Amino acid sequence: MANPDRALTALEWLANASIPTRGHSLLWPSYRFTPPAAQGLDAAQLDAFIRDHFADELNHTRGQCYQWDVINEPYSNYDVQVDGLLGNQSIVEYYKLAQQLAPGVPLFLNDFGILAGYDTIHCNYTTTYIQWLVDQGAPVHGLGLQSHFSQGPVDMEEMWNRIQLFASIPIQKLAVTEFDLAVLDQELLADFTRDFMTLVFSCDKFDEFLVWGFWAGAHWLPDAAMFAANWTAKPNALAYADLVFNQWWTCHTHLETDTRGCVEVLAFKGWLVVELTNGTLVQSREIDKGAAQSLSVEALRLPWAVASPDDNVSSASGLVSSVMVVAGAVRSALVMLL
């Protein structure tokens, strides 16, 4: 870490604010982006330097990042791999090292220009490269699509075809990691933000969407920010908020159970707060609606318990008379409340 004290202070602040943190990135494989101490090393020295760096980053941040970019922009940065000092097999080993140092943390490859642009060579290279890494046993769990639209909007049908290509790779996740759009027309910016988010939302492998800055006072493209310098919400911020907190949000759904105390409700993927009522008794439950397509909740007189996803649970007593899902976020799925 260039400035570990500042980075760790920021991580602590984010954790206290309940803001999840994504780790970016362990290796940017170009001498343009490596510390001066890495310059001029032979193969063995460079390998040891990279391994020490991985250990330093992942040990300092243990338990504080929900996922990590292991390698960033390998198509245009290849001093380490390809014909570099260490070759492509080294990247396989670095993914394995990251998994050892951060067990259970999803590991990504992150790149630009493969969705935001028309560079089909770059797009196809990325697909082939990830497939090769997986075939070699590298624990690559996801692909980060930076989505810097520096040359303006891209045709939605073209992007959908690419999303389908990326979704066919045997990895678990896709993510938009650095979205921004460089246009002055604020109405176009809002419309494209809405349409692009909707397109991404349509693919099951996506479960996150990060913007590359949000305030014009601290953004490399101030016109692309969601909030003006005076913190006024711009049209693209309103488009984002409408999707996330209105159209894609399960909110205040009152449902009456049947004679068995059962009810089914369509709810969006994410954290749900469920209130179960039996006469004058009201219990509240937080449920993580993850990848499972259905979720069962069992309500007994005392105590009430939440079952694991896909369990076939029934309630023998203390039937629930009504259910209210009071908060929930992205992705539609069936939630069964028993």
C-alpha positions in Angstrom: 0.0 0.0 0.0 1.4 3.4 -0.9 -0.3 5.0 2.1 -1.5 2.2 4.4 -2.6 4.4 7.2 -4.9 6.5 5.0 -6.3 3.5 3.3 -7.0 1.6 6.6 -8.5 4.7 8.1 -10.8 5.0 5.0 -11.7 1.3 5.3 -12.6 1.7 9.0 -14.8 4.8 8.2 -16.6 2.9 5.4 -17.2 -0.1 7.7 -18.6 2.1 10.4 -20.9 3.7 7.8 -22.1 0.2 6.7 -20.7 0.8 3.2 -19.3 -2.3 1.5 -15.8 -1.9 0.0 -14.5 -3.5 -3.2 -10.8 -4.1 -3.4 -9.1 -2.7 -6.5 -6.6 -4.0 -7.6 -3.9 -6.4 -6.6 -1.9 -6.4 -9.9 -1.9 -3.9 -12.7 0.7 -5.8 -14.8 2.6 -3.0 -16.4 5.8 -1.2 -15.4 3.8 2.1 -15.9 1.7 1.2 -12.8 4.1 -0.7 -10.5 6.2 0.9 -7.7 9.7 2.0 -8.6 11.1 -0.8 -6.5 9.7 -3.3 -9.1 11.7 -1.8 -11.9 14.7 -3.8 -13.2 14.0 -6.9 -11.2 14.7 -10.3 -12.7 12.0 -13.0 -13.0 12.5 -14.5 -9.5 12.8 -11.1 -7.8 9.6 -9.8 -9.6 7.7 -12.9 -8.6 8.7 -12.5 -5.0 7.9 -8.8 -5.1 4.4 -9.5 -6.4 3.7 -12.2 -3.8 4.9 -10.0 -1.0 2.6 -7.2 -2.3 -0.4 -9.6 -2.3 0.3 -10.7 1.2 0.7 -7.1 2.4 -2.6 -5.9 0.8 -4.7 -8.9 1.7 -3.4 -9.3 5.3 -3.9 -5.5 6.0 -7.4 -5.6 4.6 -8.5 -9.0 5.9 -12.3 -9.1 6.3 -12.8 -5.6 5.0 -13.3 -6.1 1.2 -16.2 -8.1 -0.1 -14.4 -8.9 -3.4 -11.1 -8.1 -5.1 -9.8 -7.4 -8.6 -6.8 -9.7 -8.8 -5.7 -8.4 -12.2 -6.6 -5.1 -13.9 -6.6 -4.4 -17.6 -4.5 -7.4 -18.8 -5.2 -6.8 -22.5 -3.3 -3.5 -22.6 -0.9 -4.2 -19.7 1.3 -7.3 -20.1 4.8 -6.7 -18.8 4.3 -9.5 -16.3 2.3 -12.1 -18.3 2.0 -13.0 -22.0 5.5 -12.4 -23.3 6.6 -10.6 -20.1 9.0 -11.9 -17.5 6.8 -14.4 -15.8 4.3 -15.6 -18.5 0.6 -16.3 -18.3 0.9 -19.2 -15.9 2.0 -16.7 -13.2 -1.4 -15.1 -13.3 -3.0 -18.5 -12.5 -0.7 -18.8 -9.5 -1.5 -15.3 -8.3 -5.2 -16.1 -8.3 -4.5 -19.2 -6.3 -2.4 -17.1 -3.9 -5.2 -14.5 -3.5 -7.6 -17.3 -2.7 -5.3 -18.7 0.0 -4.8 -15.2 1.5 -8.5 -14.2 1.3 -10.5 -17.4 1.4 -14.2 -17.0 0.5 -13.7 -13.6 -1.2 -14.8 -13.5 -4.8 -11.8 -12.8 -7.1 -12.3 -10.7 -10.3 -10.6 -9.7 -13.5 -11.3 -6.1 -14.3 -11.0 -4.4 -17.7 -12.2 -1.4 -19.8 -13.5 -1.1 -23.4 -15.1 -4.5 -23.6 -18.6 -3.2 -23.1 -18.3 0.5 -23.5 -17.0 0.6 -27.0 -16.8 -1.3 -30.3 -13.4 -3.0 -29.8 -14.4 -6.6 -30.7 -10.7 -7.8 -30.6 -10.4 -6.7 -26.9 -13.8 -8.2 -26.1 -12.9 -11.6 -27.6 -9.5 -11.6 -26.1 -11.0 -11.1 -22.6 -13.4 -13.9 -23.0 -10.7 -16.3 -24.3 -8.3 -15.2 -21.6 -10.7 -15.8 -18.7 -11.7 -19.2 -20.2 -8.0 -20.1 -20.3 -7.4 -19.0 -16.7 -10.4 -21.1 -15.6 -9.2 -24.1 -17.6 -5.8 -23.8 -15.9 -7.4 -23.9 -12.5 -7.4 -20.2 -11.6 -10.2 -19.3 -9.2 -11.6 -16.5 -11.3 -15.1 -15.8 -9.9 -16.1 -12.8 -11.8 -15.5 -10.2 -14.6 -15.6 -6.5 -13.8 -16.8 -4.4 -16.8 -15.5 -0.9 -16.1 -18.0 0.8 -18.4 -16.3 4.1 -19.0 -18.3 5.4 -22.0 -15.7 7.9 -23.0 -16.8 8.0 -26.6 -20.5 8.4 -25.9 -23.3 5.8 -25.7 -23.1 2.4 -27.3 -25.9 0.6 -29.1 -27.9 -1.4 -26.6 -28.3 -4.4 -28.8 -24.6 -4.6 -29.3 -24.0 -4.4 -25.6 -26.6 -7.1 -24.9 -24.9 -9.5 -27.3 -21.6 -8.9 -25.5 -23.3 -9.4 -22.1 -24.6 -12.8 -23.3 -21.0 -13.6 -24.5 -19.6 -12.8 -21.1 -22.4 -14.6 -19.3 -21.4 -17.8 -21.2 -18.0 -17.8 -19.5 -17.9 -20.4 -16.6 -17.6 -17.7 -13.9 -20.1 -16.8 -11.2 -20.5 -13.1 -11.5 -20.5 -10.1 -13.8 -20.2 -6.6 -12.4 -20.3 -3.0 -13.6 -17.3 -1.5 -11.7 -16.5 2.0 -13.0 -19.5 3.4 -14.8 -19.5 6.9 -16.3 -20.6 8.6 -19.5 -18.8 11.5 -21.0 -21.6 13.7 -22.5 -22.7 17.2 -21.9 -26.4 16.6 -22.7 -27.8 15.9 -19.2 -31.1 14.5 -20.5 -29.1 12.0 -22.7 -27.0 11.1 -19.7 -30.1 10.4 -17.6 -31.7 8.3 -20.4 -28.6 6.3 -21.0 -28.0 5.7 -17.3 -31.6 4.4 -17.0 -31.4 2.2 -20.1 -27.9 0.8 -19.4 -28.9 -0.1 -15.8 -32.0 -1.8 -17.1 -30.0 -3.8 -19.6 -27.5 -4.9 -17.0 -30.4 -5.7 -14.6 -31.7 -8.1 -17.2 -28.8 -10.5 -16.8 -28.8 -12.8 -13.8 -25.0 -12.8 -13.4 -25.0 -9.1 -12.5 -25.6 -8.2 -8.9 -23.7 -4.9 -8.5 -23.4 -1.6 -10.3 -20.7 0.9 -9.2 -20.3 4.4 -10.5 -16.8 6.0 -11.0 -17.5 8.8 -8.6 -20.7 10.6 -7.9 -20.0 14.2 -7.0 -18.8 16.8 -9.5 -16.5 18.3 -6.9 -14.4 15.1 -6.9 -14.9 13.5 -10.3 -12.5 13.1 -13.2 -15.4 13.9 -15.6 -17.5 16.5 -13.6 -20.3 16.5 -16.2 -20.8 12.7 -15.7 -21.3 13.0 -11.9 -24.7 12.3 -10.4 -24.5 15.3 -8.1 -23.5 18.9 -9.1 -20.8 20.7 -7.2 -23.4 22.2 -4.9 -24.8 18.7 -4.2 -27.9 19.2 -6.3 -29.1 15.9 -7.7 -28.8 15.8 -11.5 -31.2 14.0 -13.9 -29.0 10.9 -14.0 -29.1 10.7 -10.2 -32.9 10.9 -10.3 -33.0 8.1 -13.0 -30.8 5.9 -10.8 -32.9 6.6 -7.7 -36.1 5.8 -9.5 -34.9 2.4 -10.6 -33.2 1.3 -7.4 -35.5 2.8 -4.8 -38.8 2.7 -6.7 -39.1 0.3 -9.6 -36.7 -2.4 -8.3 -37.6 -2.1 -4.6 -40.0 -4.4 -2.7 -41.8 -2.0 -0.4 -44.8 -2.1 1.9 -46.5 -5.2 0.5 -49.3 -6.3 2.8 -50.4 -9.9 2.3 -52.9 -12.1 4.0 -51.9 -15.8 4.5 -54.1 -18.7 3.6 -55.6 -21.2 6.1 -52.2 -22.9 6.5 -50.6 -19.6 7.3 -48.8 -19.5 3.9 -48.3 -16.8 1.4 -46.1 -16.3 -1.7 -44.8 -12.9 -2.9 -42.5 -11.8 -5.7 -39.6 -9.9 -4.1 -36.4 -8.4 -5.4 -33.0 -10.0 -4.6 -31.2 -8.4 -1.7 -31.9 -7.8 2.0 -35.6 -8.1 2.9 -37.2 -7.0 6.2 -40.3 -9.1 6.8 -42.9 -8.5 9.5 -45.0 -11.5 10.5 -48.3 -10.9 12.4 -50.3 -13.4 14.4 -53.0 -11.6 16.3 -51.4 -9.0 18.5 -47.9 -10.7 18.1 -45.6 -9.1 15.5 -42.2 -10.3 14.7 -39.7 -8.7 12.3 -37.1 -10.7 10.4 -34.2 -9.7 8.2 -33.6 -12.1 5.3 -30.8 -12.1 2.7 -32.5 -13.1 -0.6 -29.4 -14.2 -2.5 -29.0 -16.4 -5.5 -31.7 -18.9 -4.4 -34.9 -18.6 -6.4 -37.1 -19.2 -3.4 -36.9 -18.7 0.3 -38.9 -20.1 3.2 -39.7 -18.6 6.5 -41.1 -20.5 9.4 -43.1 -18.7 12.1 -43.7 -20.6 15.3 -45.3 -19.3 18.5 -42.0 -19.0 20.3 -39.3 -18.7 19.0 -39.8 -17.8 15.4 -37.0 -18.9 13.1 -35.8 -18.2 9.6 -35.2 -21.3 7.5 -32.4 -21.7 5.0 -33.0 -21.0 1.3 -35.0 -23.7 -0.6 -35.9 -25.6 2.6 -39.4 -27.1 2.5 -40.6 -25.8 5.8 -44.2 -25.8 7.2 -45.5 -24.4 10.4 -47.4 -26.7 12.7 -48.6 -24.0 15.1 -48.9 -20.3 15.5 -50.1 -19.6 11.9 -49.2 -16.2 10.5 -52.2 -14.1 9.6 -50.5 -11.4 7.6 -47.1 -10.6 6.1 -45.5 -7.3 5.2 -42.2 -7.0 3.2 -41.1 -3.5 4.2 -37.8 -3.2 2.4 -35.8 -5.1 -0.3 -33.5 -4.5 -3.2 -32.5 -5.7 -6.7 -33.5 -8.7 -8.7 -36.9 -10.4 -8.9 -37.3 -13.9 -7.3 -40.0 -15.9 -5.6 -40.1 -15.7 -1.8 -42.3 -18.1 0.0 -43.3 -17.2 3.5 -44.6 -20.1 5.6 
